[in-house]
Amino acid sequence: MDDRGDRKMYDVTCSDCGSATQVPFEPKEGRPVYCRACYGKHKKRF
Ligand SMILES: [Zn+2]
């Protein structure tokens, strides 16, 4: 069907660079969240 653009996004602050960003999952308290750039960086490193 037509579900494009219907994804819920959550406003978060990147735990690495501090930039305001959005993630497609619900952020958990005490867990780091990253913007796209930092997420890729951390994922690659891991
Ligand atoms: Zn970042």
mmCIF file of the protein (N, C-alpha, C, O) and its ligand, coordinates in Angstrom:
data_MODEL
# 
_entry.id   MODEL 
# 
loop_
_entity.id 
_entity.type 
_entity.pdbx_number_of_molecules 
1 polymer     1 
2 non-polymer 1 
# 
_entity_poly.entity_id                      1 
_entity_poly.type                           'polypeptide(L)' 
_entity_poly.nstd_linkage                   no 
_entity_poly.nstd_monomer                   no 
_entity_poly.pdbx_seq_one_letter_code       MDDRGDRKMYDVTCSDCGSATQVPFEPKEGRPVYCRACYGKHKKRF 
_entity_poly.pdbx_seq_one_letter_code_can   MDDRGDRKMYDVTCSDCGSATQVPFEPKEGRPVYCRACYGKHKKRF 
_entity_poly.pdbx_strand_id                 A 
# 
loop_
_entity_poly_seq.entity_id 
_entity_poly_seq.num 
_entity_poly_seq.mon_id 
_entity_poly_seq.hetero 
1 1  MET n 
1 2  ASP n 
1 3  ASP n 
1 4  ARG n 
1 5  GLY n 
1 6  ASP n 
1 7  ARG n 
1 8  LYS n 
1 9  MET n 
1 10 TYR n 
1 11 ASP n 
1 12 VAL n 
1 13 THR n 
1 14 CYS n 
1 15 SER n 
1 16 ASP n 
1 17 CYS n 
1 18 GLY n 
1 19 SER n 
1 20 ALA n 
1 21 THR n 
1 22 GLN n 
1 23 VAL n 
1 24 PRO n 
1 25 PHE n 
1 26 GLU n 
1 27 PRO n 
1 28 LYS n 
1 29 GLU n 
1 30 GLY n 
1 31 ARG n 
1 32 PRO n 
1 33 VAL n 
1 34 TYR n 
1 35 CYS n 
1 36 ARG n 
1 37 ALA n 
1 38 CYS n 
1 39 TYR n 
1 40 GLY n 
1 41 LYS n 
1 42 HIS n 
1 43 LYS n 
1 44 LYS n 
1 45 ARG n 
1 46 PHE n 
# 
loop_
_struct_asym.id 
_struct_asym.entity_id 
A 1 
B 2 
# 
loop_
_chem_comp.id 
_chem_comp.type 
_chem_comp.mon_nstd_flag 
ALA 'L-peptide linking' y 
ARG 'L-peptide linking' y 
ASP 'L-peptide linking' y 
CYS 'L-peptide linking' y 
GLN 'L-peptide linking' y 
GLU 'L-peptide linking' y 
GLY 'peptide linking'   y 
HIS 'L-peptide linking' y 
LYS 'L-peptide linking' y 
MET 'L-peptide linking' y 
PHE 'L-peptide linking' y 
PRO 'L-peptide linking' y 
SER 'L-peptide linking' y 
THR 'L-peptide linking' y 
TYR 'L-peptide linking' y 
VAL 'L-peptide linking' y 
ZN  non-polymer         . 
# 
_pdbx_entity_nonpoly.entity_id   2 
_pdbx_entity_nonpoly.name        ? 
_pdbx_entity_nonpoly.comp_id     ZN 
# 
_pdbx_nonpoly_scheme.asym_id         B 
_pdbx_nonpoly_scheme.entity_id       2 
_pdbx_nonpoly_scheme.mon_id          ZN 
_pdbx_nonpoly_scheme.ndb_seq_num     1 
_pdbx_nonpoly_scheme.pdb_seq_num     101 
_pdbx_nonpoly_scheme.auth_seq_num    101 
_pdbx_nonpoly_scheme.pdb_mon_id      ZN 
_pdbx_nonpoly_scheme.auth_mon_id     ZN 
_pdbx_nonpoly_scheme.pdb_strand_id   A 
_pdbx_nonpoly_scheme.pdb_ins_code    . 
# 
loop_
_atom_site.group_PDB 
_atom_site.id 
_atom_site.type_symbol 
_atom_site.label_atom_id 
_atom_site.label_alt_id 
_atom_site.label_comp_id 
_atom_site.label_asym_id 
_atom_site.label_entity_id 
_atom_site.label_seq_id 
_atom_site.pdbx_PDB_ins_code 
_atom_site.Cartn_x 
_atom_site.Cartn_y 
_atom_site.Cartn_z 
_atom_site.occupancy 
_atom_site.B_iso_or_equiv 
_atom_site.pdbx_formal_charge 
_atom_site.auth_seq_id 
_atom_site.auth_comp_id 
_atom_site.auth_asym_id 
_atom_site.auth_atom_id 
_atom_site.pdbx_PDB_model_num 
ATOM   1   N  N  . MET A 1 1  ? 0.833  -1.199 0.000  1.00 0.00 ? 1   MET A N  1 
ATOM   2   C  CA . MET A 1 1  ? 0.000  0.000  0.000  1.00 0.00 ? 1   MET A CA 1 
ATOM   3   C  C  . MET A 1 1  ? 0.875  1.259  0.000  1.00 0.00 ? 1   MET A C  1 
ATOM   4   O  O  . MET A 1 1  ? 2.042  1.225  -0.390 1.00 0.00 ? 1   MET A O  1 
ATOM   5   N  N  . ASP A 1 2  ? 0.301  2.324  0.431  1.00 0.00 ? 2   ASP A N  1 
ATOM   6   C  CA . ASP A 1 2  ? 1.045  3.578  0.456  1.00 0.00 ? 2   ASP A CA 1 
ATOM   7   C  C  . ASP A 1 2  ? 1.430  3.939  1.889  1.00 0.00 ? 2   ASP A C  1 
ATOM   8   O  O  . ASP A 1 2  ? 0.679  4.603  2.603  1.00 0.00 ? 2   ASP A O  1 
ATOM   9   N  N  . ASP A 1 3  ? 2.600  3.493  2.284  1.00 0.00 ? 3   ASP A N  1 
ATOM   10  C  CA . ASP A 1 3  ? 3.041  3.786  3.652  1.00 0.00 ? 3   ASP A CA 1 
ATOM   11  C  C  . ASP A 1 3  ? 4.301  4.642  3.665  1.00 0.00 ? 3   ASP A C  1 
ATOM   12  O  O  . ASP A 1 3  ? 4.951  4.795  4.699  1.00 0.00 ? 3   ASP A O  1 
ATOM   13  N  N  . ARG A 1 4  ? 4.633  5.191  2.516  1.00 0.00 ? 4   ARG A N  1 
ATOM   14  C  CA . ARG A 1 4  ? 5.826  6.039  2.460  1.00 0.00 ? 4   ARG A CA 1 
ATOM   15  C  C  . ARG A 1 4  ? 5.576  7.366  3.168  1.00 0.00 ? 4   ARG A C  1 
ATOM   16  O  O  . ARG A 1 4  ? 4.529  7.989  2.994  1.00 0.00 ? 4   ARG A O  1 
ATOM   17  N  N  . GLY A 1 5  ? 6.538  7.782  3.955  1.00 0.00 ? 5   GLY A N  1 
ATOM   18  C  CA . GLY A 1 5  ? 6.408  9.046  4.655  1.00 0.00 ? 5   GLY A CA 1 
ATOM   19  C  C  . GLY A 1 5  ? 5.506  8.952  5.874  1.00 0.00 ? 5   GLY A C  1 
ATOM   20  O  O  . GLY A 1 5  ? 5.183  9.962  6.498  1.00 0.00 ? 5   GLY A O  1 
ATOM   21  N  N  . ASP A 1 6  ? 5.106  7.742  6.205  1.00 0.00 ? 6   ASP A N  1 
ATOM   22  C  CA . ASP A 1 6  ? 4.212  7.563  7.341  1.00 0.00 ? 6   ASP A CA 1 
ATOM   23  C  C  . ASP A 1 6  ? 4.949  7.036  8.573  1.00 0.00 ? 6   ASP A C  1 
ATOM   24  O  O  . ASP A 1 6  ? 4.332  6.659  9.569  1.00 0.00 ? 6   ASP A O  1 
ATOM   25  N  N  . ARG A 1 7  ? 6.251  7.019  8.487  1.00 0.00 ? 7   ARG A N  1 
ATOM   26  C  CA . ARG A 1 7  ? 7.052  6.493  9.582  1.00 0.00 ? 7   ARG A CA 1 
ATOM   27  C  C  . ARG A 1 7  ? 7.187  7.525  10.697 1.00 0.00 ? 7   ARG A C  1 
ATOM   28  O  O  . ARG A 1 7  ? 7.455  8.699  10.439 1.00 0.00 ? 7   ARG A O  1 
ATOM   29  N  N  . LYS A 1 8  ? 7.008  7.096  11.891 1.00 0.00 ? 8   LYS A N  1 
ATOM   30  C  CA . LYS A 1 8  ? 7.122  8.014  13.013 1.00 0.00 ? 8   LYS A CA 1 
ATOM   31  C  C  . LYS A 1 8  ? 8.589  8.251  13.338 1.00 0.00 ? 8   LYS A C  1 
ATOM   32  O  O  . LYS A 1 8  ? 9.378  7.311  13.441 1.00 0.00 ? 8   LYS A O  1 
ATOM   33  N  N  . MET A 1 9  ? 8.942  9.526  13.498 1.00 0.00 ? 9   MET A N  1 
ATOM   34  C  CA . MET A 1 9  ? 10.311 9.884  13.815 1.00 0.00 ? 9   MET A CA 1 
ATOM   35  C  C  . MET A 1 9  ? 10.350 10.566 15.170 1.00 0.00 ? 9   MET A C  1 
ATOM   36  O  O  . MET A 1 9  ? 9.435  11.304 15.537 1.00 0.00 ? 9   MET A O  1 
ATOM   37  N  N  . TYR A 1 10 ? 11.412 10.311 15.903 1.00 0.00 ? 10  TYR A N  1 
ATOM   38  C  CA . TYR A 1 10 ? 11.557 10.896 17.230 1.00 0.00 ? 10  TYR A CA 1 
ATOM   39  C  C  . TYR A 1 10 ? 12.696 11.905 17.234 1.00 0.00 ? 10  TYR A C  1 
ATOM   40  O  O  . TYR A 1 10 ? 13.784 11.656 16.713 1.00 0.00 ? 10  TYR A O  1 
ATOM   41  N  N  . ASP A 1 11 ? 12.411 13.043 17.835 1.00 0.00 ? 11  ASP A N  1 
ATOM   42  C  CA . ASP A 1 11 ? 13.447 14.068 17.951 1.00 0.00 ? 11  ASP A CA 1 
ATOM   43  C  C  . ASP A 1 11 ? 14.405 13.703 19.075 1.00 0.00 ? 11  ASP A C  1 
ATOM   44  O  O  . ASP A 1 11 ? 13.989 13.463 20.209 1.00 0.00 ? 11  ASP A O  1 
ATOM   45  N  N  . VAL A 1 12 ? 15.672 13.663 18.754 1.00 0.00 ? 12  VAL A N  1 
ATOM   46  C  CA . VAL A 1 12 ? 16.698 13.338 19.742 1.00 0.00 ? 12  VAL A CA 1 
ATOM   47  C  C  . VAL A 1 12 ? 17.899 14.248 19.557 1.00 0.00 ? 12  VAL A C  1 
ATOM   48  O  O  . VAL A 1 12 ? 18.017 14.969 18.567 1.00 0.00 ? 12  VAL A O  1 
ATOM   49  N  N  . THR A 1 13 ? 18.779 14.192 20.533 1.00 0.00 ? 13  THR A N  1 
ATOM   50  C  CA . THR A 1 13 ? 20.040 14.914 20.434 1.00 0.00 ? 13  THR A CA 1 
ATOM   51  C  C  . THR A 1 13 ? 21.145 13.871 20.320 1.00 0.00 ? 13  THR A C  1 
ATOM   52  O  O  . THR A 1 13 ? 21.235 12.951 21.134 1.00 0.00 ? 13  THR A O  1 
ATOM   53  N  N  . CYS A 1 14 ? 21.960 14.023 19.327 1.00 0.00 ? 14  CYS A N  1 
ATOM   54  C  CA . CYS A 1 14 ? 23.039 13.067 19.111 1.00 0.00 ? 14  CYS A CA 1 
ATOM   55  C  C  . CYS A 1 14 ? 23.965 13.026 20.330 1.00 0.00 ? 14  CYS A C  1 
ATOM   56  O  O  . CYS A 1 14 ? 24.405 14.063 20.827 1.00 0.00 ? 14  CYS A O  1 
ATOM   57  N  N  . SER A 1 15 ? 24.249 11.820 20.798 1.00 0.00 ? 15  SER A N  1 
ATOM   58  C  CA . SER A 1 15 ? 25.102 11.649 21.977 1.00 0.00 ? 15  SER A CA 1 
ATOM   59  C  C  . SER A 1 15 ? 26.575 11.903 21.675 1.00 0.00 ? 15  SER A C  1 
ATOM   60  O  O  . SER A 1 15 ? 27.395 12.035 22.583 1.00 0.00 ? 15  SER A O  1 
ATOM   61  N  N  . ASP A 1 16 ? 26.887 11.967 20.425 1.00 0.00 ? 16  ASP A N  1 
ATOM   62  C  CA . ASP A 1 16 ? 28.281 12.185 20.040 1.00 0.00 ? 16  ASP A CA 1 
ATOM   63  C  C  . ASP A 1 16 ? 28.559 13.651 19.724 1.00 0.00 ? 16  ASP A C  1 
ATOM   64  O  O  . ASP A 1 16 ? 29.356 14.294 20.408 1.00 0.00 ? 16  ASP A O  1 
ATOM   65  N  N  . CYS A 1 17 ? 27.918 14.172 18.711 1.00 0.00 ? 17  CYS A N  1 
ATOM   66  C  CA . CYS A 1 17 ? 28.209 15.541 18.285 1.00 0.00 ? 17  CYS A CA 1 
ATOM   67  C  C  . CYS A 1 17 ? 27.242 16.577 18.853 1.00 0.00 ? 17  CYS A C  1 
ATOM   68  O  O  . CYS A 1 17 ? 27.483 17.778 18.732 1.00 0.00 ? 17  CYS A O  1 
ATOM   69  N  N  . GLY A 1 18 ? 26.151 16.123 19.472 1.00 0.00 ? 18  GLY A N  1 
ATOM   70  C  CA . GLY A 1 18 ? 25.220 17.051 20.100 1.00 0.00 ? 18  GLY A CA 1 
ATOM   71  C  C  . GLY A 1 18 ? 24.233 17.707 19.153 1.00 0.00 ? 18  GLY A C  1 
ATOM   72  O  O  . GLY A 1 18 ? 23.497 18.609 19.552 1.00 0.00 ? 18  GLY A O  1 
ATOM   73  N  N  . SER A 1 19 ? 24.208 17.269 17.914 1.00 0.00 ? 19  SER A N  1 
ATOM   74  C  CA . SER A 1 19 ? 23.284 17.850 16.950 1.00 0.00 ? 19  SER A CA 1 
ATOM   75  C  C  . SER A 1 19 ? 21.872 17.313 17.143 1.00 0.00 ? 19  SER A C  1 
ATOM   76  O  O  . SER A 1 19 ? 21.682 16.161 17.536 1.00 0.00 ? 19  SER A O  1 
ATOM   77  N  N  . ALA A 1 20 ? 20.907 18.140 16.869 1.00 0.00 ? 20  ALA A N  1 
ATOM   78  C  CA . ALA A 1 20 ? 19.522 17.695 16.901 1.00 0.00 ? 20  ALA A CA 1 
ATOM   79  C  C  . ALA A 1 20 ? 19.277 16.847 15.669 1.00 0.00 ? 20  ALA A C  1 
ATOM   80  O  O  . ALA A 1 20 ? 19.634 17.236 14.557 1.00 0.00 ? 20  ALA A O  1 
ATOM   81  N  N  . THR A 1 21 ? 18.665 15.684 15.868 1.00 0.00 ? 21  THR A N  1 
ATOM   82  C  CA . THR A 1 21 ? 18.410 14.795 14.748 1.00 0.00 ? 21  THR A CA 1 
ATOM   83  C  C  . THR A 1 21 ? 17.140 14.012 15.029 1.00 0.00 ? 21  THR A C  1 
ATOM   84  O  O  . THR A 1 21 ? 16.482 14.213 16.050 1.00 0.00 ? 21  THR A O  1 
ATOM   85  N  N  . GLN A 1 22 ? 16.805 13.119 14.111 1.00 0.00 ? 22  GLN A N  1 
ATOM   86  C  CA . GLN A 1 22 ? 15.626 12.290 14.295 1.00 0.00 ? 22  GLN A CA 1 
ATOM   87  C  C  . GLN A 1 22 ? 15.976 10.844 14.041 1.00 0.00 ? 22  GLN A C  1 
ATOM   88  O  O  . GLN A 1 22 ? 16.791 10.524 13.176 1.00 0.00 ? 22  GLN A O  1 
ATOM   89  N  N  . VAL A 1 23 ? 15.343 9.970  14.816 1.00 0.00 ? 23  VAL A N  1 
ATOM   90  C  CA . VAL A 1 23 ? 15.568 8.542  14.636 1.00 0.00 ? 23  VAL A CA 1 
ATOM   91  C  C  . VAL A 1 23 ? 14.221 7.851  14.463 1.00 0.00 ? 23  VAL A C  1 
ATOM   92  O  O  . VAL A 1 23 ? 13.215 8.299  15.014 1.00 0.00 ? 23  VAL A O  1 
ATOM   93  N  N  . PRO A 1 24 ? 14.200 6.766  13.703 1.00 0.00 ? 24  PRO A N  1 
ATOM   94  C  CA . PRO A 1 24 ? 12.947 6.047  13.438 1.00 0.00 ? 24  PRO A CA 1 
ATOM   95  C  C  . PRO A 1 24 ? 12.544 5.080  14.536 1.00 0.00 ? 24  PRO A C  1 
ATOM   96  O  O  . PRO A 1 24 ? 11.624 4.284  14.354 1.00 0.00 ? 24  PRO A O  1 
ATOM   97  N  N  . PHE A 1 25 ? 13.227 5.142  15.676 1.00 0.00 ? 25  PHE A N  1 
ATOM   98  C  CA . PHE A 1 25 ? 12.865 4.258  16.791 1.00 0.00 ? 25  PHE A CA 1 
ATOM   99  C  C  . PHE A 1 25 ? 12.737 5.095  18.059 1.00 0.00 ? 25  PHE A C  1 
ATOM   100 O  O  . PHE A 1 25 ? 13.257 6.209  18.131 1.00 0.00 ? 25  PHE A O  1 
ATOM   101 N  N  . GLU A 1 26 ? 12.060 4.567  19.033 1.00 0.00 ? 26  GLU A N  1 
ATOM   102 C  CA . GLU A 1 26 ? 11.858 5.317  20.263 1.00 0.00 ? 26  GLU A CA 1 
ATOM   103 C  C  . GLU A 1 26 ? 13.129 5.303  21.100 1.00 0.00 ? 26  GLU A C  1 
ATOM   104 O  O  . GLU A 1 26 ? 13.618 4.235  21.468 1.00 0.00 ? 26  GLU A O  1 
ATOM   105 N  N  . PRO A 1 27 ? 13.669 6.485  21.403 1.00 0.00 ? 27  PRO A N  1 
ATOM   106 C  CA . PRO A 1 27 ? 14.889 6.549  22.200 1.00 0.00 ? 27  PRO A CA 1 
ATOM   107 C  C  . PRO A 1 27 ? 14.651 6.111  23.637 1.00 0.00 ? 27  PRO A C  1 
ATOM   108 O  O  . PRO A 1 27 ? 13.655 6.478  24.260 1.00 0.00 ? 27  PRO A O  1 
ATOM   109 N  N  . LYS A 1 28 ? 15.580 5.323  24.148 1.00 0.00 ? 28  LYS A N  1 
ATOM   110 C  CA . LYS A 1 28 ? 15.483 4.842  25.523 1.00 0.00 ? 28  LYS A CA 1 
ATOM   111 C  C  . LYS A 1 28 ? 16.323 5.709  26.453 1.00 0.00 ? 28  LYS A C  1 
ATOM   112 O  O  . LYS A 1 28 ? 17.395 6.189  26.085 1.00 0.00 ? 28  LYS A O  1 
ATOM   113 N  N  . GLU A 1 29 ? 15.822 5.895  27.640 1.00 0.00 ? 29  GLU A N  1 
ATOM   114 C  CA . GLU A 1 29 ? 16.560 6.669  28.631 1.00 0.00 ? 29  GLU A CA 1 
ATOM   115 C  C  . GLU A 1 29 ? 17.886 6.000  28.961 1.00 0.00 ? 29  GLU A C  1 
ATOM   116 O  O  . GLU A 1 29 ? 17.950 4.787  29.162 1.00 0.00 ? 29  GLU A O  1 
ATOM   117 N  N  . GLY A 1 30 ? 18.934 6.799  29.014 1.00 0.00 ? 30  GLY A N  1 
ATOM   118 C  CA . GLY A 1 30 ? 20.238 6.259  29.373 1.00 0.00 ? 30  GLY A CA 1 
ATOM   119 C  C  . GLY A 1 30 ? 20.974 5.572  28.247 1.00 0.00 ? 30  GLY A C  1 
ATOM   120 O  O  . GLY A 1 30 ? 22.094 5.093  28.423 1.00 0.00 ? 30  GLY A O  1 
ATOM   121 N  N  . ARG A 1 31 ? 20.335 5.525  27.079 1.00 0.00 ? 31  ARG A N  1 
ATOM   122 C  CA . ARG A 1 31 ? 21.000 4.902  25.937 1.00 0.00 ? 31  ARG A CA 1 
ATOM   123 C  C  . ARG A 1 31 ? 21.413 5.970  24.943 1.00 0.00 ? 31  ARG A C  1 
ATOM   124 O  O  . ARG A 1 31 ? 20.641 6.884  24.652 1.00 0.00 ? 31  ARG A O  1 
ATOM   125 N  N  . PRO A 1 32 ? 22.611 5.862  24.428 1.00 0.00 ? 32  PRO A N  1 
ATOM   126 C  CA . PRO A 1 32 ? 23.068 6.862  23.460 1.00 0.00 ? 32  PRO A CA 1 
ATOM   127 C  C  . PRO A 1 32 ? 22.358 6.727  22.124 1.00 0.00 ? 32  PRO A C  1 
ATOM   128 O  O  . PRO A 1 32 ? 22.073 5.625  21.655 1.00 0.00 ? 32  PRO A O  1 
ATOM   129 N  N  . VAL A 1 33 ? 22.086 7.858  21.534 1.00 0.00 ? 33  VAL A N  1 
ATOM   130 C  CA . VAL A 1 33 ? 21.512 7.876  20.189 1.00 0.00 ? 33  VAL A CA 1 
ATOM   131 C  C  . VAL A 1 33 ? 22.402 8.763  19.334 1.00 0.00 ? 33  VAL A C  1 
ATOM   132 O  O  . VAL A 1 33 ? 22.963 9.747  19.815 1.00 0.00 ? 33  VAL A O  1 
ATOM   133 N  N  . TYR A 1 34 ? 22.522 8.413  18.089 1.00 0.00 ? 34  TYR A N  1 
ATOM   134 C  CA . TYR A 1 34 ? 23.416 9.142  17.204 1.00 0.00 ? 34  TYR A CA 1 
ATOM   135 C  C  . TYR A 1 34 ? 22.714 9.622  15.953 1.00 0.00 ? 34  TYR A C  1 
ATOM   136 O  O  . TYR A 1 34 ? 21.742 9.025  15.492 1.00 0.00 ? 34  TYR A O  1 
ATOM   137 N  N  . CYS A 1 35 ? 23.224 10.703 15.419 1.00 0.00 ? 35  CYS A N  1 
ATOM   138 C  CA . CYS A 1 35 ? 22.734 11.187 14.140 1.00 0.00 ? 35  CYS A CA 1 
ATOM   139 C  C  . CYS A 1 35 ? 23.269 10.236 13.059 1.00 0.00 ? 35  CYS A C  1 
ATOM   140 O  O  . CYS A 1 35 ? 24.064 9.342  13.353 1.00 0.00 ? 35  CYS A O  1 
ATOM   141 N  N  . ARG A 1 36 ? 22.850 10.424 11.866 1.00 0.00 ? 36  ARG A N  1 
ATOM   142 C  CA . ARG A 1 36 ? 23.261 9.515  10.790 1.00 0.00 ? 36  ARG A CA 1 
ATOM   143 C  C  . ARG A 1 36 ? 24.774 9.410  10.643 1.00 0.00 ? 36  ARG A C  1 
ATOM   144 O  O  . ARG A 1 36 ? 25.330 8.317  10.526 1.00 0.00 ? 36  ARG A O  1 
ATOM   145 N  N  . ALA A 1 37 ? 25.416 10.548 10.650 1.00 0.00 ? 37  ALA A N  1 
ATOM   146 C  CA . ALA A 1 37 ? 26.864 10.565 10.470 1.00 0.00 ? 37  ALA A CA 1 
ATOM   147 C  C  . ALA A 1 37 ? 27.572 9.814  11.595 1.00 0.00 ? 37  ALA A C  1 
ATOM   148 O  O  . ALA A 1 37 ? 28.457 8.995  11.346 1.00 0.00 ? 37  ALA A O  1 
ATOM   149 N  N  . CYS A 1 38 ? 27.175 10.099 12.824 1.00 0.00 ? 38  CYS A N  1 
ATOM   150 C  CA . CYS A 1 38 ? 27.821 9.474  13.969 1.00 0.00 ? 38  CYS A CA 1 
ATOM   151 C  C  . CYS A 1 38 ? 27.429 8.001  14.088 1.00 0.00 ? 38  CYS A C  1 
ATOM   152 O  O  . CYS A 1 38 ? 28.240 7.175  14.505 1.00 0.00 ? 38  CYS A O  1 
ATOM   153 N  N  . TYR A 1 39 ? 26.228 7.682  13.736 1.00 0.00 ? 39  TYR A N  1 
ATOM   154 C  CA . TYR A 1 39 ? 25.781 6.298  13.786 1.00 0.00 ? 39  TYR A CA 1 
ATOM   155 C  C  . TYR A 1 39 ? 26.659 5.431  12.878 1.00 0.00 ? 39  TYR A C  1 
ATOM   156 O  O  . TYR A 1 39 ? 27.116 4.358  13.272 1.00 0.00 ? 39  TYR A O  1 
ATOM   157 N  N  . GLY A 1 40 ? 26.876 5.909  11.685 1.00 0.00 ? 40  GLY A N  1 
ATOM   158 C  CA . GLY A 1 40 ? 27.718 5.182  10.742 1.00 0.00 ? 40  GLY A CA 1 
ATOM   159 C  C  . GLY A 1 40 ? 29.134 5.056  11.261 1.00 0.00 ? 40  GLY A C  1 
ATOM   160 O  O  . GLY A 1 40 ? 29.783 4.023  11.097 1.00 0.00 ? 40  GLY A O  1 
ATOM   161 N  N  . LYS A 1 41 ? 29.597 6.107  11.882 1.00 0.00 ? 41  LYS A N  1 
ATOM   162 C  CA . LYS A 1 41 ? 30.946 6.142  12.437 1.00 0.00 ? 41  LYS A CA 1 
ATOM   163 C  C  . LYS A 1 41 ? 31.103 5.097  13.545 1.00 0.00 ? 41  LYS A C  1 
ATOM   164 O  O  . LYS A 1 41 ? 32.072 4.339  13.574 1.00 0.00 ? 41  LYS A O  1 
ATOM   165 N  N  . HIS A 1 42 ? 30.132 5.080  14.449 1.00 0.00 ? 42  HIS A N  1 
ATOM   166 C  CA . HIS A 1 42 ? 30.184 4.140  15.569 1.00 0.00 ? 42  HIS A CA 1 
ATOM   167 C  C  . HIS A 1 42 ? 29.977 2.702  15.100 1.00 0.00 ? 42  HIS A C  1 
ATOM   168 O  O  . HIS A 1 42 ? 30.631 1.777  15.582 1.00 0.00 ? 42  HIS A O  1 
ATOM   169 N  N  . LYS A 1 43 ? 29.085 2.536  14.181 1.00 0.00 ? 43  LYS A N  1 
ATOM   170 C  CA . LYS A 1 43 ? 28.794 1.205  13.677 1.00 0.00 ? 43  LYS A CA 1 
ATOM   171 C  C  . LYS A 1 43 ? 30.015 0.609  12.983 1.00 0.00 ? 43  LYS A C  1 
ATOM   172 O  O  . LYS A 1 43 ? 30.334 -0.569 13.147 1.00 0.00 ? 43  LYS A O  1 
ATOM   173 N  N  . LYS A 1 44 ? 30.674 1.436  12.222 1.00 0.00 ? 44  LYS A N  1 
ATOM   174 C  CA . LYS A 1 44 ? 31.861 1.006  11.499 1.00 0.00 ? 44  LYS A CA 1 
ATOM   175 C  C  . LYS A 1 44 ? 32.969 0.619  12.471 1.00 0.00 ? 44  LYS A C  1 
ATOM   176 O  O  . LYS A 1 44 ? 33.674 -0.375 12.295 1.00 0.00 ? 44  LYS A O  1 
ATOM   177 N  N  . ARG A 1 45 ? 33.089 1.440  13.491 1.00 0.00 ? 45  ARG A N  1 
ATOM   178 C  CA . ARG A 1 45 ? 34.131 1.216  14.481 1.00 0.00 ? 45  ARG A CA 1 
ATOM   179 C  C  . ARG A 1 45 ? 33.849 -0.069 15.257 1.00 0.00 ? 45  ARG A C  1 
ATOM   180 O  O  . ARG A 1 45 ? 34.766 -0.820 15.590 1.00 0.00 ? 45  ARG A O  1 
ATOM   181 N  N  . PHE A 1 46 ? 32.604 -0.305 15.532 1.00 0.00 ? 46  PHE A N  1 
ATOM   182 C  CA . PHE A 1 46 ? 32.221 -1.484 16.298 1.00 0.00 ? 46  PHE A CA 1 
ATOM   183 C  C  . PHE A 1 46 ? 32.388 -2.715 15.405 1.00 0.00 ? 46  PHE A C  1 
ATOM   184 O  O  . PHE A 1 46 ? 32.123 -3.835 15.840 1.00 0.00 ? 46  PHE A O  1 
HETATM 185 ZN ZN . ZN  B 2 .  ? 26.237 13.115 15.645 1.00 0.00 2 101 ZN  A ZN 1 
# 
